[in-house]
């Protein structure tokens, strides 16, 4: 049997330091909450009937195993409250002449809650059994991997293929989960011994080994540099926690480096580690003073949150600025180290209370804001409905005075969100313009001949609406072109209502095709342009409207991108930052869509201009 050699002194030191690192986490001065953030539950105000639903919600959470303290708190609170009610019910029962032996009180919520507690305990027991079995399976798998590495060492050929197999086995070893704690160090030492043996046998592939050494050196150097940075970190407990992680990486995840660089790198890592541990010892000596200082910092931050609540912002922009400030204060509060034990719970409860009060005030403002906005929206929709009704009234000419009043009433309906405001305004403006266009065109003064033409045109629209249209994109395009060409051949050309009705129908036909959403949108816009493709004035008007919309989007993008400067580089998970980035992405998509439409209109304008120039050239040639 071949004996496993003793590792070099520097390697022994490295292993001892790395193996000891995880145990540092158990120091009382540095212990932190490692469990998942449990949901905030105000058990004092929670009715007993709601306890089962609350516990059921926890059991359905993916992180239920990390919420043991919350479950225990919930169970203790339920038992205390239920015992009090049980005693009251029992006393009442006896006072009413009942025999204590006959007393029984077990409401449905008690049975439900007890059942959920049993389910929690059963699931917890099952989880630990599965975890134990998994760790044993992982131990067996790691032993198999070590045997496979030993087999590679015993093979006489050590080529590229052998090296690839070895790297795959290394990856498999590190990817395999945890093993039982009492076997952890032994299996690691055995694995590392045979890894070193394998490298010693790589005589024919020194280039591969040097490349691996170079990679491992670069990764270990990063760990050393990060450790040296931690030595200057003010938050000593956080530095200790991260140091423990770095030691685990150094020990478990990285292979060896060249022997001539090993001692120098390890000595540098040890030196930085010693600085951090010295600072930890100094921190522990002055922990009372440090924690008292942390208490003062937290109280100051709580006072700032309280001030934000008292100021009570009065509009949307003020609330957005306030939310940004409060989020920054919350981050600072949570970054401050522990206060004295006697004050910790008081400060945390105050922090949660102020957070709830602030959120309640914010939610109340936006609830009232939305209610007010709904009132404004309803007022605008009512005016739109009134104008539509006037247009359908046979006596519509008698409403000129009211139509002018409606336009003034619109201005008094109050502000709403820009997106909906633009949509409603376009609808309102289209209806009012149609009304005044009717007056301007004096339809009632048309001759019998023109009225007959107008009727023929309206009949044509009705026939188009009745026709069965194809759903194949190519055939539908030909069908639409045919209807539009026939329409353009009819007179008079000022029947905007008939044209609008026909276009709405033709545009809607694209929804039944198999085109993508983007392709449908492009075809629908092309259909809308089809009736004005020969009208330079209308094309210019459409192009101006698109440019105006693009300018509005550009201004809004500039504003949002300026707002991004208020967020720090560590704000990636900030909900407000995510919302701003989401709005920027949506605006960029809208900008692209409007640019494509503007380009389509420009193309039609160029085509019309070329046709006009060609016609003029023909006319000039004819005159000559």
C-alpha positions in Angstrom: 0.0 0.0 0.0 1.4 3.4 -1.0 1.7 5.9 1.8 0.3 9.5 1.3 3.2 11.9 1.7 3.1 14.9 4.1 2.3 18.2 2.4 5.0 20.9 2.3 5.0 23.3 5.4 3.4 26.2 3.5 0.7 23.9 2.2 0.0 22.7 5.7 -0.4 26.3 6.9 -2.6 27.1 4.0 -4.9 24.1 4.6 -5.1 24.8 8.4 -5.9 28.5 7.8 -8.6 27.7 5.2 -10.1 24.9 7.3 -10.3 27.1 10.3 -11.9 30.0 8.3 -15.5 28.7 8.4 -15.4 28.3 12.1 -14.8 32.1 12.5 -18.4 32.6 11.5 -19.7 31.3 14.8 -18.2 34.2 16.8 -21.0 35.9 18.7 -19.7 39.3 17.8 -19.9 38.6 14.1 -23.0 36.4 13.8 -25.5 37.6 11.3 -28.9 36.6 9.9 -28.1 34.0 7.2 -31.7 32.9 6.7 -33.8 34.2 3.9 -35.6 37.5 4.7 -38.8 36.4 6.3 -42.0 38.3 5.5 -43.0 41.0 8.0 -45.9 39.7 10.1 -47.5 41.9 12.7 -48.7 39.0 15.0 -50.1 41.5 17.5 -52.8 42.7 15.2 -53.3 39.4 13.3 -56.7 37.7 14.0 -56.5 34.0 15.0 -58.7 33.1 12.0 -55.9 34.5 9.7 -53.0 32.4 11.3 -53.6 29.3 9.1 -53.6 31.3 5.9 -50.4 33.1 7.0 -48.6 29.8 7.9 -49.9 28.2 4.6 -48.4 31.1 2.7 -45.0 30.5 4.3 -45.2 26.7 3.6 -45.8 27.5 -0.1 -42.8 29.8 -0.3 -39.7 28.4 -2.0 -37.6 29.5 1.0 -39.8 27.9 3.6 -36.9 26.0 5.2 -35.2 29.4 6.0 -38.2 30.8 7.8 -38.1 28.6 11.0 -37.9 31.6 13.4 -40.9 33.1 11.7 -42.9 29.9 12.1 -41.9 29.5 15.7 -42.9 33.1 16.4 -46.2 32.5 14.7 -46.8 29.3 16.6 -45.9 30.9 20.0 -48.2 33.9 19.3 -51.1 31.6 18.3 -50.7 29.4 21.4 -50.7 32.4 23.7 -53.8 34.0 22.1 -55.7 30.7 21.8 -55.0 29.8 25.4 -56.4 33.1 26.5 -59.6 32.6 24.5 -59.8 29.0 25.6 -59.7 30.0 29.3 -62.4 32.7 28.7 -64.6 30.2 27.0 -64.1 27.6 29.7 -64.9 30.1 32.5 -68.1 31.2 30.6 -69.1 27.6 30.2 -68.7 26.8 33.9 -70.5 30.0 34.9 -73.4 29.0 32.8 -73.8 25.7 34.7 -71.6 23.5 32.6 -69.4 20.7 34.0 -65.7 21.3 33.5 -65.3 17.7 32.3 -67.7 18.3 29.5 -66.0 21.4 28.2 -64.7 21.2 24.6 -63.6 24.0 22.3 -61.8 23.4 19.1 -62.8 25.8 16.3 -62.0 25.0 12.6 -59.1 27.5 12.5 -57.4 25.7 15.4 -57.6 22.3 13.6 -56.4 23.9 10.4 -53.5 25.6 12.1 -52.4 22.5 14.1 -52.5 20.5 10.8 -50.3 23.0 9.1 -47.8 22.9 12.0 -47.7 19.1 11.8 -47.1 19.4 8.0 -44.3 21.9 8.6 -42.6 19.5 11.1 -43.0 16.5 8.8 -41.6 18.4 5.8 -38.7 19.7 7.9 -37.9 16.1 9.1 -38.1 14.8 5.6 -35.9 17.6 4.3 -33.1 16.8 6.8 -33.4 13.1 6.0 -33.1 13.8 2.3 -30.2 16.2 3.0 -28.4 13.5 5.0 -28.9 10.9 2.2 -27.8 13.4 -0.4 -24.6 14.2 1.5 -23.8 10.4 1.8 -24.4 10.1 -1.9 -22.1 13.1 -2.6 -19.4 11.4 -0.4 -19.7 8.2 -2.4 -19.5 10.2 -5.7 -16.4 12.1 -4.6 -14.8 8.8 -3.6 -15.6 7.4 -7.1 -14.0 10.5 -8.7 -10.8 10.1 -6.6 -10.6 6.5 -7.7 -11.0 7.6 -11.3 -8.1 10.2 -10.8 -6.0 7.4 -9.3 -6.7 5.3 -12.4 -5.6 8.1 -14.6 -2.3 8.3 -12.6 -1.8 4.6 -13.0 -2.2 4.8 -16.8 1.1 4.9 -18.7 -0.1 7.5 -21.2 -0.6 11.1 -20.1 -1.7 13.0 -23.2 -4.2 15.7 -24.1 -7.1 13.3 -23.8 -6.0 12.1 -20.4 -5.6 15.8 -19.3 -9.1 16.6 -20.5 -10.5 13.6 -18.5 -8.6 14.9 -15.4 -10.1 18.4 -15.8 -13.6 17.0 -16.2 -13.1 15.0 -13.0 -11.9 18.1 -11.2 -15.0 20.0 -12.3 -17.2 17.0 -11.3 -15.6 16.9 -7.8 -16.2 20.6 -7.2 -19.7 20.5 -8.7 -20.7 17.6 -6.3 -22.6 19.0 -3.3 -21.7 18.9 0.4 -20.7 15.7 2.3 -21.2 14.9 6.0 -19.2 17.4 8.1 -17.1 14.7 9.8 -15.9 13.5 6.4 -15.3 16.9 4.7 -11.7 17.5 5.6 -10.6 13.9 5.1 -12.1 13.6 1.6 -10.6 17.0 0.6 -7.1 16.0 1.8 -7.3 12.7 -0.1 -8.5 14.4 -3.3 -5.8 17.1 -3.1 -3.1 14.5 -2.5 -4.0 12.6 -5.7 -4.4 15.8 -7.7 -0.8 16.6 -6.8 0.3 13.1 -7.7 -1.4 13.5 -11.1 0.5 16.7 -11.8 3.7 15.1 -10.8 3.1 12.5 -13.6 2.5 15.1 -16.3 6.0 14.9 -17.8 4.9 14.9 -21.4 2.5 17.8 -21.1 4.3 20.5 -19.2 2.7 23.2 -21.4 -0.8 22.1 -20.2 0.4 22.1 -16.6 2.0 25.6 -16.9 -1.2 26.9 -18.5 -3.2 25.6 -15.6 -0.7 27.0 -13.1 -1.0 30.4 -14.8 -4.8 30.3 -14.6 -4.7 29.3 -10.9 -2.2 32.0 -10.1 -4.4 34.7 -11.7 -7.4 33.5 -9.8 -5.5 33.3 -6.5 -4.0 36.7 -7.1 -7.5 38.1 -7.4 -8.4 36.6 -4.0 -5.2 38.1 -2.4 -6.0 41.6 -3.9 -9.6 41.4 -2.6 -8.4 40.3 0.8 -6.0 43.3 0.9 -8.9 45.6 0.0 -11.0 44.1 2.8 -8.2 45.0 5.2 -9.0 48.7 4.7 -12.8 48.1 4.9 -14.6 50.0 7.7 -17.3 47.4 8.3 -15.2 44.8 10.1 -17.9 42.1 10.6 -18.7 42.3 6.8 -15.0 42.0 6.1 -14.7 38.9 8.3 -17.7 37.2 6.6 -16.2 37.9 3.1 -12.8 36.7 4.3 -14.3 33.4 5.3 -15.8 33.0 1.8 -12.4 33.8 0.2 -10.7 31.2 2.3 -13.2 28.6 1.2 -12.5 29.6 -2.5 -8.8 29.4 -1.9 -9.1 25.9 -0.3 -11.8 24.2 -2.4 -12.2 25.8 -5.8 -8.7 26.4 -7.1 -5.9 24.1 -8.2 -2.2 24.5 -7.4 0.2 27.2 -8.7 3.9 26.8 -9.6 6.0 25.8 -6.6 8.3 28.9 -6.9 5.2 31.2 -6.7 3.3 29.3 -4.1 5.0 30.5 -0.9 5.1 34.1 -1.9 1.4 34.2 -2.8 0.4 32.3 0.3 2.5 34.6 2.6 0.8 37.6 1.0 -2.6 36.1 1.6 -1.7 35.3 5.2 -0.5 38.8 5.8 -3.7 40.4 4.6 -5.7 37.8 6.6 -3.7 38.7 9.8 -4.5 42.4 9.3 -8.2 41.7 9.2 -8.1 39.4 12.2 -6.1 42.0 14.1 -8.8 44.5 13.2 -11.4 42.0 14.3 -9.7 41.7 17.7 -9.6 45.5 18.0 -13.2 45.6 17.0 -14.1 43.1 19.7 -12.2 45.1 22.3 -14.1 48.3 21.4 -17.4 46.7 20.5 -19.4 48.6 23.2 -18.2 52.0 21.9 -18.7 50.9 18.2 -22.2 49.6 18.8 -23.1 52.7 20.8 -21.9 54.8 17.8 -24.0 52.5 15.5 -27.0 53.2 17.7 -26.5 56.9 17.2 -26.2 56.5 13.5 -29.4 54.4 13.3 -31.3 56.9 15.4 -30.2 59.7 13.2 -31.3 57.8 10.1 -34.7 57.0 11.7 -35.2 60.7 12.4 -34.6 61.5 8.8 -37.2 59.0 7.7 -39.6 60.5 10.3 -38.9 64.0 8.8 -39.8 62.7 5.3 -43.1 61.4 6.6 -43.9 64.7 8.4 -43.2 66.7 5.2 -45.8 64.8 3.3 -45.1 65.5 -0.4 -48.0 67.0 -2.3 -47.4 65.9 -5.9 -46.0 63.0 -8.0 -42.5 64.6 -8.6 -42.1 65.4 -4.9 -43.0 61.8 -4.0 -40.5 60.4 -6.5 -37.7 62.5 -4.9 -38.8 61.6 -1.4 -38.9 57.9 -2.3 -35.4 58.1 -3.7 -34.2 59.7 -0.4 -36.0 57.2 1.8 -34.6 54.3 -0.2 -31.1 55.7 0.3 -31.7 56.1 4.0 -33.0 52.5 4.3 -29.8 51.2 2.6 -27.6 53.2 4.9 -29.6 52.0 8.0 -29.2 48.3 6.9 -25.5 48.9 6.2 -24.8 50.2 9.7 -23.4 47.5 12.0 -25.2 46.1 15.1 -26.2 48.3 17.9 -26.2 47.2 21.6 -28.3 44.2 22.1 -30.7 46.1 24.4 -31.5 48.6 21.6 -31.3 46.3 18.5 -35.0 45.1 18.6 -36.3 48.6 19.5 -34.4 50.2 16.6 -35.5 47.5 14.2 -39.1 47.7 15.3 -39.0 51.5 14.9 -37.5 51.1 11.5 -40.3 48.8 10.4 -42.9 51.0 11.9 -41.6 54.1 10.1 -41.3 52.1 6.8 -44.9 51.0 7.2 -46.1 54.6 8.0 -44.2 56.0 5.0 -45.5 53.3 2.6 -49.1 53.9 3.9 -48.8 57.7 3.3 -47.3 57.0 -0.2 -50.0 54.5 -1.1 -52.7 56.8 0.2 -51.5 59.6 -2.0 -51.3 57.5 -5.1 -54.7 55.9 -4.4 -56.3 59.4 -4.2 -54.2 60.5 -7.2 -55.5 57.6 -9.3 -59.1 58.3 -8.1 -58.7 61.9 -9.2 -57.2 60.9 -12.5 -60.1 58.5 -13.1 -62.5 61.4 -12.5 -60.7 63.5 -15.1 -60.7 60.6 -17.5 -64.4 60.1 -17.1 -65.0 63.8 -17.7 -63.0 63.7 -20.9 -64.7 60.6 -22.2 -68.1 62.2 -21.4 -67.2 65.2 -23.6 -66.1 62.8 -26.4 -69.4 60.9 -26.1 -71.3 64.2 -26.2 -69.6 65.4 -29.4 -70.1 62.0 -31.0 -73.8 62.2 -30.2 -74.0 65.7 -31.7 -72.5 64.5 -34.9 -75.2 61.7 -35.1 -78.0 64.2 -34.4 -80.0 65.2 -37.5 -80.1 68.8 -36.1 -76.3 68.9 -35.6 -76.1 72.4 -37.2 -77.8 73.8 -34.1 -75.0 72.9 -31.7 -72.4 75.4 -32.9 -72.4 77.3 -29.6 -72.3 74.1 -27.5 -69.4 72.8 -29.6 -67.4 75.9 -28.8 -68.2 75.5 -25.1 -67.2 71.8 -25.2 -63.7 72.9 -26.3 -63.4 75.2 -23.3 -64.7 72.5 -21.0 -62.0 70.1 -22.2 -59.3 72.4 -21.0 -60.9 72.4 -17.5 -61.1 68.6 -17.1 -57.7 68.3 -15.3 -54.4 66.5 -16.0 -54.0 62.8 -16.7 -51.1 60.6 -17.7 -49.5 61.7 -21.0 -50.0 58.4 -22.8 -53.8 58.3 -22.2 -54.1 62.1 -22.5 -52.7 62.0 -26.1 -55.0 59.2 -27.1 -58.1 60.9 -25.8 -57.1 64.2 -27.2 -56.6 62.8 -30.7 -60.1 61.2 -30.5 -61.7 64.5 -29.2 -59.8 66.6 -31.7 -60.8 64.3 -34.6 -64.5 64.6 -33.7 -64.5 68.3 -33.2 -62.6 68.9 -36.4 -65.1 66.7 -38.2 -68.0 68.8 -36.9 -66.4 72.1 -38.0 -65.4 70.6 -41.3 -69.0 69.8 -42.0 -69.9 73.4 -41.4 -67.1 74.6 -43.5 -67.9 72.2 -46.4 -71.6 73.2 -46.2 -72.8 69.7 -47.0 -76.4 70.8 -46.8 -75.8 73.1 -49.8 -74.7 70.3 -52.2 -76.4 70.0 -55.5 -78.6 67.1 -56.3 -75.8 65.7 -58.6 -73.2 66.0 -55.8 -75.5 64.4 -53.3 -76.0 61.5 -55.6 -72.2 61.1 -55.9 -71.9 61.3 -52.2 -74.5 58.6 -51.8 -72.8 56.4 -54.3 -69.6 56.8 -52.4 -71.2 55.8 -49.2 -72.8 52.9 -50.9 -69.4 51.8 -52.1 -68.1 51.8 -48.5 -71.0 49.7 -47.4 -70.3 47.2 -50.2 -66.6 47.0 -49.1 -67.7 46.2 -45.6 -69.8 43.3 -46.8 -67.2 41.7 -49.0 -65.4 38.6 -47.9 -61.7 39.4 -47.8 -58.9 36.9 -48.2 -56.6 36.1 -45.2 -53.4 35.3 -47.2 -51.1 38.4 -46.8 -50.3 38.7 -50.6 -54.0 38.3 -51.7 -55.2 40.6 -49.0 -52.8 43.3 -50.1 -54.1 43.0 -53.7 -57.7 43.1 -52.4 -57.0 46.3 -50.4 -55.2 48.0 -53.3 -58.2 47.2 -55.5 -60.7 48.8 -53.1 -58.6 51.9 -52.5 -58.0 52.4 -56.3 -61.8 52.2 -56.9 -62.4 54.6 -54.0 -59.9 57.2 -55.3 -61.7 57.0 -58.7 -65.0 58.2 -57.0 -66.1 61.8 -56.5 -66.3 63.9 -54.4 -63.0 63.6 -52.7 -64.0 65.4 -49.4 -66.0 62.5 -47.9 -63.7 62.1 -44.9 -66.2 60.2 -42.8 -66.8 57.6 -45.5 -63.0 57.3 -46.1 -62.3 56.9 -42.3 -65.0 54.2 -42.0 -63.6 52.2 -45.0 -60.0 52.5 -43.8 -60.8 51.3 -40.3 -62.4 48.2 -41.8 -59.4 47.6 -44.2 -56.8 48.1 -41.5 -58.7 45.7 -39.2 -58.5 42.9 -41.9 -54.8 42.5 -41.3 -55.5 41.1 -37.8 -56.8 37.8 -39.4 -53.5 37.1 -41.2 -50.6 35.0 -40.1 -48.1 37.9 -40.1 -46.1 38.8 -37.0 -47.2 41.7 -34.9 -44.5 43.9 -36.3 -45.4 43.0 -39.9 -49.1 43.6 -39.2 -48.4 47.0 -37.8 -46.4 47.9 -40.9 -49.1 46.7 -43.3 -51.8 48.5 -41.3 -49.9 51.8 -41.5 -49.3 51.3 -45.3 -53.1 50.8 -45.7 -53.8 54.0 -43.8 -51.4 55.9 -46.2 -52.9 54.4 -49.3 -55.7 57.0 -49.6 -53.3 59.9 -49.3 -50.4 58.6 -51.3 -51.2 61.0 -54.2 -51.9 64.0 -51.9 -48.7 66.0 -51.1 -50.5 68.2 -48.6 -51.8 65.3 -46.6 -48.4 63.5 -46.7 -46.7 66.6 -45.4 -49.3 66.8 -42.6 -48.8 63.2 -41.6 -45.0 63.6 -41.7 -45.2 66.7 -39.5 -47.3 64.8 -36.9 -44.8 61.9 -36.8 -41.9 64.3 -36.4 -43.7 66.0 -33.5 -44.3 62.6 -31.8 -40.6 61.7 -32.3 -39.5 65.0 -30.7 -41.8 64.3 -27.7 -40.2 60.9 -27.3 -36.7 62.3 -27.6 -37.4 64.9 -24.9 -38.8 62.2 -22.6 -35.8 60.0 -23.2 -33.4 62.8 -22.3 -35.3 63.4 -19.1 -35.2 59.7 -18.1 -31.5 59.3 -18.9 -30.8 62.4 -16.8 -32.7 60.8 -14.0 -30.3 57.8 -14.2 -27.5 60.0 -12.9 -29.2 60.1 -9.5 -28.7 56.4 -9.0 -25.4 55.1 -7.7 -23.5 52.2 -9.3 -24.7 49.9 -6.5 -28.4 50.5 -7.3 -28.8 47.7 -9.8 -31.6 46.1 -7.7 -33.4 49.4 -7.0 -37.0 49.0 -8.1 -37.1 52.7 -9.2 -34.0 52.2 -11.4 -35.6 49.1 -13.0 -38.7 51.1 -13.7 -36.7 53.9 -15.3 -34.8 51.4 -17.5 -38.0 49.7 -18.5 -39.6 53.1 -19.6 -36.4 53.9 -21.6 -36.6 50.5 -23.4 -40.3 51.1 -24.2 -39.7 54.6 -25.4 -36.9 53.4 -27.7 -39.2 50.8 -29.2 -41.9 53.4 -29.8 -39.2 55.7 -31.3 -38.1 52.9 -33.7 -41.7 52.3 -34.8 -42.4 56.0 -35.4 -39.1 56.4 -37.4 -40.1 53.5 -39.6 -43.5 55.2 -40.2 -41.8 58.5 -40.9 -39.4 56.8 -43.4 -42.4 55.3 -45.2 -44.1 58.7 -45.5 -40.9 60.2 -46.8 -40.6 57.5 -49.4 -44.1 58.2 -50.6 -43.3 61.9 -50.8 -40.2 61.3 -52.9 -42.1 59.0 -55.2 -44.9 61.6 -55.7 -42.3 64.3 -56.3 -40.6 62.3 -59.0 -43.9 61.6 -60.7 -44.7 65.3 -60.6 -41.3 66.2 -62.1 -41.7 63.5 -64.8 -45.2 64.9 -65.7 -43.8 68.4 -65.9 -41.0 67.2 -68.2 -43.5 65.5 -70.5 -45.7 68.6 -70.6 -42.7 70.8 -71.5 -41.6 68.4 -74.2 -45.1 68.4 -75.7 -45.1 72.3 -75.8 -41.8 72.3 -77.7 
